[in-house]
Structures are given as C-alpha cells and as structure tokens.
Amino acid sequence: MELIKSRLDAFNKLGIFLGQFSRKSISKGTNIAFNELFFDGFQHQLTLAQEHNSWFTKENLLFAIENWAAALTKSNLETWISKGNLKKVFPKKIAIIMAGNIPLVGFHDFLAVLISGHDVLVKQSSNDKQLLPFLSKYLEYVEPSLKGCITFTEQKLTDFDAIIATGSNNTARYFEYYFGNKPNIIRKSRNSVAVITGSETEEDFQNLADDIFTYFGLGCRSVSKLYVPKEFDFNHFFNGIYGKKDLIYNAKYANNYDYNKAVYLMSEFDLLENGFLMIKEDESYASPIATVFYEYYDNPIDLKIKLYQDKDKIQCVVSKGFLPDEIPFGKTQIPQLWDYADGINTLTFLSKIDEYESTQF
C-alpha cells in the first residue's frame, strides 16, 4: 500500500498544480512543486491544444482542468480508493486506448491504472494528445518512482496484460476481435438524456443548458435527447437555455448548425429552433451537433422501463425526482472520481487482473 500512497500524493500535487488554471484566471501560485519548470510550459500546451483541435476552446480546456483540480484532492482520492477496495497487486502493464472527443477524456482511466499500482501504456487519440504527456512528466518529477511506469505510443499495441479501450460502436467490434483474449473493459458509444416532468423552473433549464452545451455536446455525458410530457411548452426550455446563445459565434459550431439545419429543411422535417439550437422529434439517442432530439411520453412508468431496457446506450439520466440514480440538472459534466463510465468499476477490474484470463467486461 506504500506504492499506492506515494502515487496518491503525486496526483494530489498534480491537482494543486492544475488549480492555478481556471476560467476565471490563470495565476502562478507559490510553494507549488516544480512550478518554475512546468507552469509556463503547461500554458504553452494549452495553446497548442487549441490550435490543434478547434473544438478545444480555451474555456472548454480550462473547464476540464478545473474539474480535475477539484477532483484530485487528498480527501477525494482517499475516499475513491476506499470505495475501490484496493489491495496490493503485482504490477501489470495496462494498455489504454483513449477517445479524443473532449479534453483529457482518458485521464480517469490513466489515473485509475497508476493509482492501482500498475504501469500504463497509452495510445492517445490524435485529437487530444498535447496535455497528458506533459502532465505525465510533472508526475514523474513529483514522484520519481513513476519513471518507466508511463509509456505513450503511436504504434500497434503489444506486450500488455490487460486493456481499457474506448471508441464508437464500430471500433468496439474491432477492439473485441483483437483484444478479446485479454482482460478488458471495452466501452462503446453512449449518450445522455434528460427527463422533463413539467415541474422544472427556469433555473433548472439554465442548468440543463450546461448539460447540453458544455464541450459543444461532444461528450458522452452531454444531454442529446429530451423526454417531455405531452403538451409540453418548449418556450420554457428555450427561455432557460438562451444564455448559451453566443455559441453560434464559434465558427465550427455555426457550420454544423447551418449544415444540419439545411439537411433537415431539405428533408422537410419538422423543427423547432432558436438561432443556435434545433430540436427535432426523433427516437434516436445520438443527435448531431447543434441539435437535440426529443420524444413525448405518456406514462412515467413506461418511460422508466424503457430507460432501464436501454441502459447500455445511456450514460446519464438527468431529471428532478424521476429516478433514484438520476443526475441533477447542471451536474452531468462534473462527475466524481467514483462515477464510472458505463457503470463499470475500473478500480475493481484493475485490482483483480490476476483473477481474469479471458473475461470480457
């Protein structure tokens, strides 16, 4: 457990370092380990990330960093580890194939592997490859024993003991074919939904706007589908989200909005729109950028059954007093360390690698 404690301390120091970077300000602190070496360099990496991927705006990058700074406190890390029932392990090499849809989207898996006492072999998405290698160097400085435990590769993955891979439904089939003989967690596409009951306040819809528009709706925790009661007045919804109207001034978002609107109009679909978001009645969960699908429901019990039956397609359900495990409005993009993607406890998986041979998760 001494190994785990030293790594916990390293990630706690990383959280303190990241706490200097927020949407309110980027301000160099004092008495922060190796700050002279890394502060300016990390600012440069943020600039490179913005230049490389225009979805990674400064605000979205700093929002992600704020959340990780808040998560990597000693208290949070200790609580998380206690929930994971970690035990002494014989270190294995765990490969991670990361998505690149939002900044540092693979960081939780990276953290989980190292905090469990294993070594990590990382294959990043080309869309998100500036920040994590730099932060890994910081970790190696604050905890020298991590040197040699973190490897990044752009080559075909070889020589590993288990794998965590995240991708689309199509790439998941590829992962299952190639990695099915290894202990694995293979994640597919998921979306998040909001259930509207009609009792919501304007503040609830303002908070829902964060669930929809943060990261331009590109995350699996981004709400892409609404379930609404019959006769629901969408003016309440549009009034609540109006504060996000300036999104349309982002060129890439605006291009998607214009393109999808043209496609819908040429197809003669019925739409409601407010100049920066379209809503369309559709049974699908995954909606295009600048679009949210909606579906009417009559019976709350029938809807609960449907959501349960489709749980493998859904990451989060946002609602207010509808389900016992719901996410409050405005909280989907602020998960805790113990909020696992797809509901699979990564720490438990990593602590039992020796017990798995060809088990698939």
Secondary structure per residue as TSV (DSSP state, phi and psi in degrees):
chain	resnum	aa	ss	phi	psi
A	1	M	-	360.0	-15.4
A	2	E	H	-62.8	-36.9
A	3	L	H	-61.3	-45.5
A	4	I	H	-64.0	-40.7
A	5	K	H	-62.1	-42.5
A	6	S	H	-65.7	-35.6
A	7	R	H	-74.6	-35.1
A	8	L	H	-59.3	-45.1
A	9	D	H	-61.6	-38.3
A	10	A	H	-64.6	-44.2
A	11	F	H	-70.4	-31.6
A	12	N	H	-62.6	-41.8
A	13	K	H	-66.1	-36.3
A	14	L	H	-62.4	-41.1
A	15	G	H	-61.0	-39.1
A	16	I	H	-64.9	-41.7
A	17	F	H	-60.7	-46.6
A	18	L	H	-66.7	-23.4
A	19	G	T	-63.5	-10.9
A	20	Q	T	-79.5	-10.4
A	21	F	B	-117.6	111.0
A	22	S	-	-143.3	169.1
A	23	R	S	-66.7	-27.5
A	24	K	S	-72.0	-41.4
A	25	S	-	-165.4	155.4
A	26	I	B	-113.0	109.4
A	27	S	-	-135.2	125.0
A	28	K	-	-74.0	121.6
A	29	G	-	-89.3	-179.9
A	30	T	S	-115.4	158.0
A	31	N	S	57.4	35.3
A	32	I	-	-107.8	127.5
A	33	A	T	-55.6	128.1
A	34	F	T	57.3	29.2
A	35	N	H	-65.5	-35.9
A	36	E	H	-62.9	-31.6
A	37	L	H	-79.7	-31.9
A	38	F	H	-115.6	-21.2
A	39	F	H	-60.9	-55.4
A	40	D	H	-64.8	-36.9
A	41	G	H	-63.6	-37.2
A	42	F	H	-70.5	-36.4
A	43	Q	H	-57.7	-40.7
A	44	H	H	-65.3	-40.1
A	45	Q	H	-64.2	-35.9
A	46	L	H	-62.2	-41.7
A	47	T	H	-63.5	-43.5
A	48	L	H	-62.6	-39.6
A	49	A	H	-62.7	-40.5
A	50	Q	H	-64.4	-41.2
A	51	E	H	-69.9	-32.7
A	52	H	H	-78.7	-33.8
A	53	N	-	-137.3	108.3
A	54	S	T	-70.9	-12.0
A	55	W	T	-72.6	-22.6
A	56	F	S	-88.1	75.0
A	57	T	-	-69.6	163.8
A	58	K	H	-57.4	-42.2
A	59	E	H	-64.4	-43.2
A	60	N	H	-68.7	-38.4
A	61	L	H	-61.8	-46.5
A	62	L	H	-71.6	-30.9
A	63	F	H	-62.0	-44.8
A	64	A	H	-62.1	-42.4
A	65	I	H	-68.2	-39.9
A	66	E	H	-55.9	-44.9
A	67	N	H	-65.5	-39.0
A	68	W	H	-71.3	-36.0
A	69	A	H	-61.6	-41.0
A	70	A	H	-70.1	-31.7
A	71	A	H	-76.9	-33.9
A	72	L	-	-87.7	44.3
A	73	T	S	-88.2	158.8
A	74	K	H	-59.1	-42.1
A	75	S	H	-62.1	-47.6
A	76	N	H	-62.6	-44.9
A	77	L	H	-63.2	-42.7
A	78	E	H	-66.7	-39.7
A	79	T	H	-62.7	-44.9
A	80	W	H	-60.5	-47.8
A	81	I	H	-63.2	-38.8
A	82	S	H	-64.6	-33.6
A	83	K	H	-72.5	-25.9
A	84	G	H	-86.0	-6.5
A	85	N	T	51.8	47.8
A	86	L	-	-65.9	146.8
A	87	K	-	-135.4	170.3
A	88	K	-	-62.5	131.6
A	89	V	-	-123.2	158.0
A	90	F	-	-87.8	115.7
A	91	P	-	-54.9	131.3
A	92	K	-	-115.5	166.0
A	93	K	E	-98.6	116.1
A	94	I	E	-106.3	121.6
A	95	A	E	-86.4	142.9
A	96	I	E	-128.3	124.3
A	97	I	E	-102.0	116.0
A	98	M	-	-99.2	145.7
A	99	A	-	-77.0	176.1
A	100	G	-	-139.3	25.1
A	101	N	S	-76.0	-31.1
A	102	I	S	-135.5	160.7
A	103	P	T	-60.9	133.5
A	104	L	T	56.4	34.8
A	105	V	T	-65.1	-25.9
A	106	G	T	-94.0	7.2
A	107	F	H	-65.3	-34.9
A	108	H	H	-62.8	-42.7
A	109	D	H	-64.4	-42.7
A	110	F	H	-57.5	-47.4
A	111	L	H	-62.1	-46.3
A	112	A	H	-61.8	-41.8
A	113	V	H	-62.9	-48.8
A	114	L	H	-70.8	-39.9
A	115	I	H	-68.5	-20.3
A	116	S	T	-81.6	-8.4
A	117	G	T	98.5	7.4
A	118	H	-	-95.8	171.0
A	119	D	E	-94.5	156.3
A	120	V	E	-126.7	137.8
A	121	L	E	-119.0	113.2
A	122	V	E	-109.4	129.1
A	123	K	E	-115.4	109.0
A	124	Q	-	-87.6	158.8
A	125	S	-	-72.6	146.3
A	126	S	T	-65.3	-16.6
A	127	N	T	-80.9	-14.5
A	128	D	S	-147.6	74.4
A	129	K	-	-129.9	11.3
A	130	Q	S	-90.4	-40.0
A	131	L	H	-84.0	-45.8
A	132	L	H	-64.8	-43.1
A	133	P	H	-59.6	-36.6
A	134	F	H	-66.5	-44.9
A	135	L	H	-65.9	-30.2
A	136	S	H	-65.0	-38.0
A	137	K	H	-63.6	-39.3
A	138	Y	H	-60.8	-44.4
A	139	L	H	-60.5	-38.4
A	140	E	H	-67.7	-29.5
A	141	Y	H	-73.5	-43.5
A	142	V	H	-78.3	-21.0
A	143	E	-	-139.2	86.4
A	144	P	G	-56.2	-24.0
A	145	S	G	-66.4	-12.7
A	146	L	G	-78.2	-13.7
A	147	K	T	-62.1	128.9
A	148	G	T	90.7	-9.1
A	149	C	T	-96.4	-11.1
A	150	I	E	-122.0	120.6
A	151	T	E	-129.4	134.5
A	152	F	E	-110.3	141.6
A	153	T	-	-142.8	151.1
A	154	E	S	-113.2	4.4
A	155	Q	S	-93.2	176.9
A	156	K	-	-61.7	136.5
A	157	L	-	-72.8	128.0
A	158	T	-	-141.7	163.1
A	159	D	S	57.2	61.4
A	160	F	-	-140.0	161.7
A	161	D	S	-101.5	-26.3
A	162	A	E	-157.2	165.4
A	163	I	E	-144.1	144.8
A	164	I	E	-120.8	118.5
A	165	A	E	-129.8	136.0
A	166	T	E	-125.1	131.4
A	167	G	-	-167.4	-167.3
A	168	S	-	-76.4	175.6
A	169	N	H	-61.8	-35.4
A	170	N	H	-68.6	-46.9
A	171	T	H	-69.1	-26.9
A	172	A	H	-62.8	-36.6
A	173	R	H	-64.9	-38.2
A	174	Y	H	-63.4	-45.6
A	175	F	H	-60.1	-44.1
A	176	E	H	-62.9	-36.4
A	177	Y	H	-68.6	-45.2
A	178	Y	H	-86.2	-27.1
A	179	F	H	-117.1	8.5
A	180	G	T	-64.3	-17.5
A	181	N	T	-89.5	3.3
A	182	K	S	-114.5	151.2
A	183	P	-	-54.8	131.5
A	184	N	E	-151.4	155.5
A	185	I	E	-121.0	118.4
A	186	I	E	-118.5	118.0
A	187	R	E	-103.1	138.1
A	188	K	-	-107.5	-175.6
A	189	S	-	-68.1	136.8
A	190	R	-	-138.8	158.3
A	191	N	E	-133.6	166.8
A	192	S	E	-116.8	150.0
A	193	V	E	-128.7	158.1
A	194	A	E	-122.3	136.1
A	195	V	E	-104.5	119.7
A	196	I	-	-100.0	127.6
A	197	T	-	-101.9	-16.8
A	198	G	S	102.1	-6.2
A	199	S	-	-99.8	6.4
A	200	E	-	-72.6	148.4
A	201	T	-	-92.5	169.6
A	202	E	H	-60.7	-35.2
A	203	E	H	-63.9	-37.0
A	204	D	H	-59.9	-43.7
A	205	F	H	-70.7	-32.9
A	206	Q	H	-61.9	-41.2
A	207	N	H	-69.3	-37.9
A	208	L	H	-60.3	-31.8
A	209	A	H	-58.4	-36.7
A	210	D	H	-64.3	-39.8
A	211	D	H	-64.8	-31.3
A	212	I	H	-84.3	-45.8
A	213	F	H	-99.3	-16.9
A	214	T	G	-57.9	136.3
A	215	Y	G	59.7	25.6
A	216	F	G	60.1	21.8
A	217	G	G	80.0	14.8
A	218	L	-	-86.5	-9.6
A	219	G	S	-87.7	157.7
A	220	C	T	-69.4	-18.2
A	221	R	T	-92.9	4.3
A	222	S	S	-80.9	131.7
A	223	V	E	-72.3	121.5
A	224	S	E	-118.8	-1.4
A	225	K	E	-146.6	136.9
A	226	L	E	-114.0	137.7
A	227	Y	E	-107.2	123.0
A	228	V	E	-128.2	148.5
A	229	P	E	-72.2	156.7
A	230	K	T	-55.1	143.3
A	231	E	T	69.9	16.3
A	232	F	-	-64.1	136.1
A	233	D	-	-90.4	105.7
A	234	F	H	-68.6	-11.2
A	235	N	H	-60.9	-34.4
A	236	H	H	-62.3	-42.6
A	237	F	H	-64.3	-49.0
A	238	F	H	-64.1	-37.7
A	239	N	H	-62.6	-39.5
A	240	G	H	-69.1	-33.5
A	241	I	H	-92.8	1.2
A	242	Y	G	-60.4	-25.4
A	243	G	G	-63.0	-13.8
A	244	K	G	-94.7	14.1
A	245	K	G	-60.7	-26.5
A	246	D	G	-72.8	-6.7
A	247	L	G	-56.7	-30.5
A	248	I	G	-66.3	-14.5
A	249	Y	G	-83.3	-4.4
A	250	N	S	-80.8	121.8
A	251	A	H	-59.5	-41.9
A	252	K	H	-69.1	-40.7
A	253	Y	H	-63.7	-45.1
A	254	A	H	-61.5	-39.2
A	255	N	H	-62.6	-41.2
A	256	N	H	-66.5	-40.4
A	257	Y	H	-60.1	-49.4
A	258	D	H	-64.3	-42.2
A	259	Y	H	-64.9	-49.9
A	260	N	H	-66.4	-35.0
A	261	K	H	-63.5	-42.5
A	262	A	H	-62.9	-42.8
A	263	V	H	-61.4	-45.0
A	264	Y	H	-64.6	-42.2
A	265	L	H	-67.8	-39.8
A	266	M	H	-66.4	-30.3
A	267	S	T	-85.2	-2.0
A	268	E	T	60.5	36.5
A	269	F	-	-77.4	147.1
A	270	D	-	-76.1	130.6
A	271	L	-	-132.3	152.1
A	272	L	E	-119.7	135.5
A	273	E	E	-152.4	158.9
A	274	N	-	-128.5	17.7
A	275	G	S	98.5	-14.3
A	276	F	S	-143.7	-4.9
A	277	L	-	-147.6	137.9
A	278	M	E	-108.5	142.6
A	279	I	E	-122.4	136.9
A	280	K	E	-136.6	135.1
A	281	E	E	-71.5	122.2
A	282	D	-	-162.6	141.9
A	283	E	S	-80.8	-13.1
A	284	S	-	-71.6	158.4
A	285	Y	S	-92.5	-36.3
A	286	A	-	-91.3	113.7
A	287	S	-	-106.1	153.0
A	288	P	-	-67.4	165.2
A	289	I	T	-58.2	141.8
A	290	A	T	70.6	14.9
A	291	T	E	-135.3	140.4
A	292	V	E	-125.1	131.7
A	293	F	E	-84.2	156.9
A	294	Y	E	-140.6	159.4
A	295	E	E	-147.7	137.3
A	296	Y	E	-81.6	149.9
A	297	Y	E	-132.7	148.8
A	298	D	S	-100.6	-46.0
A	299	N	-	-116.5	117.5
A	300	P	H	-56.8	-35.4
A	301	I	H	-66.0	-42.6
A	302	D	H	-61.5	-38.1
A	303	L	H	-67.1	-41.0
A	304	K	H	-61.0	-39.5
A	305	I	H	-64.1	-43.1
A	306	K	H	-62.6	-44.3
A	307	L	H	-63.8	-36.0
A	308	Y	H	-68.1	-43.0
A	309	Q	H	-64.6	-30.4
A	310	D	T	-99.6	19.0
A	311	K	G	-59.3	-26.8
A	312	D	G	-74.5	-9.2
A	313	K	G	-103.5	-9.1
A	314	I	E	-115.1	131.1
A	315	Q	E	-88.4	-48.8
A	316	C	E	-136.9	147.5
A	317	V	E	-117.4	118.7
A	318	V	E	-97.9	127.2
A	319	S	-	-166.0	180.0
A	320	K	S	-132.6	92.3
A	321	G	S	79.1	23.1
A	322	F	S	-100.6	-39.6
A	323	L	-	-131.8	149.7
A	324	P	T	-67.2	-29.3
A	325	D	T	-107.5	27.7
A	326	E	-	-70.1	161.7
A	327	I	B	-102.3	131.6
A	328	P	-	-63.6	153.1
A	329	F	T	-54.6	132.8
A	330	G	T	87.9	3.9
A	331	K	-	-115.5	0.7
A	332	T	T	-64.4	-31.9
A	333	Q	T	-91.7	12.0
A	334	I	S	-127.4	61.2
A	335	P	-	-71.6	155.0
A	336	Q	-	-85.6	165.3
A	337	L	T	-57.8	-31.8
A	338	W	T	-91.7	8.9
A	339	D	-	-92.2	98.3
A	340	Y	-	-88.2	140.7
A	341	A	G	-60.1	134.2
A	342	D	G	63.0	10.0
A	343	G	G	72.9	11.8
A	344	I	-	-95.2	122.6
A	345	N	-	-74.9	103.0
A	346	T	H	-63.9	-38.1
A	347	L	H	-64.7	-40.6
A	348	T	H	-62.6	-44.7
A	349	F	H	-56.9	-46.5
A	350	L	H	-71.0	-27.3
A	351	S	H	-80.8	-10.0
A	352	K	T	-121.6	23.2
A	353	I	G	-53.6	-40.9
A	354	D	G	-64.0	-22.0
A	355	E	G	-86.3	-13.2
A	356	Y	-	-100.3	140.4
A	357	E	S	-116.4	-65.6
A	358	S	S	-129.4	30.9
A	359	T	-	-74.6	136.1
A	360	Q	B	-107.7	141.9
A	361	F	-	-112.3	360.0
